[in-house]
């Protein structure tokens, strides 16, 4: 039990640094993407909705075009 605990602690110490680095790198990128998406939301939403609508229409009703 003691050996397992020490191994587990070593693993946690090993993984904590990469996780912190990943979080530090990921959070600004995430916020940046969020702001960009928020700015582009209307255009992207319209286009994606149109694409989905046409894809569904063509798949469900291929005869009607």
Secondary structure, DSSP 8 states (H G I E B T S, - for coil): -HHHHHHHHHHHHHHHHHHHHHHHHHHHHHHHHHHHHHHHHHHHHHHHHHHHHHHHHHHH-SS--
